[in-house]
Amino acid sequence: MKTFLLTIFLLVSPKILFAQPPGMPQAPSQAPIDGGIAVLSIAGAGYALKKLKSKK
């Protein structure tokens, strides 16, 4: 009896856990890509150059 209940639970639980909510989801709000990525890129390049020069 325990095996039967465990089998039923394992067959039904993914359907419950992965169920989609009713209706279509709304479009996500888009985040603008601004100068932050450029600043981080320049800082990373500067750090890499510093590390390369310190190895020599």
C-alpha positions in Angstrom: 0.0 0.0 0.0 2.9 2.4 0.8 4.5 1.7 -2.6 1.2 2.4 -4.4 0.7 5.7 -2.6 4.3 6.7 -3.2 4.0 5.9 -6.9 0.8 8.0 -7.2 2.4 10.9 -5.3 5.5 10.8 -7.6 3.4 10.7 -10.7 1.1 13.6 -9.6 3.6 16.0 -7.9 5.4 17.2 -11.0 2.1 18.3 -12.5 1.3 20.3 -9.4 4.8 21.8 -9.0 5.3 22.8 -12.6 1.7 24.0 -13.3 1.4 27.3 -15.1 -0.8 30.1 -13.7 -3.9 30.9 -15.7 -3.7 33.5 -18.4 -0.8 34.9 -20.4 2.1 36.6 -18.6 2.7 40.3 -19.1 5.7 41.5 -21.0 8.6 42.2 -18.7 9.7 45.7 -18.2 12.9 46.4 -20.1 15.9 47.8 -18.3 18.0 50.3 -20.3 21.6 49.5 -20.9 23.4 52.7 -20.1 27.0 53.8 -19.4 27.4 51.3 -16.5 28.6 48.5 -18.8 31.1 50.8 -20.4 32.5 51.9 -17.1 32.8 48.3 -15.9 34.5 47.3 -19.1 37.1 50.1 -18.9 37.7 49.3 -15.2 38.2 45.6 -16.1 40.6 46.4 -18.9 42.6 48.7 -16.6 42.8 46.0 -13.9 43.9 43.4 -16.5 46.6 45.8 -17.8 47.8 46.5 -14.2 48.1 42.7 -13.5 49.9 42.1 -16.8 52.5 44.9 -16.1 53.0 43.6 -12.5 53.9 40.1 -13.8 56.8 41.5 -15.9 
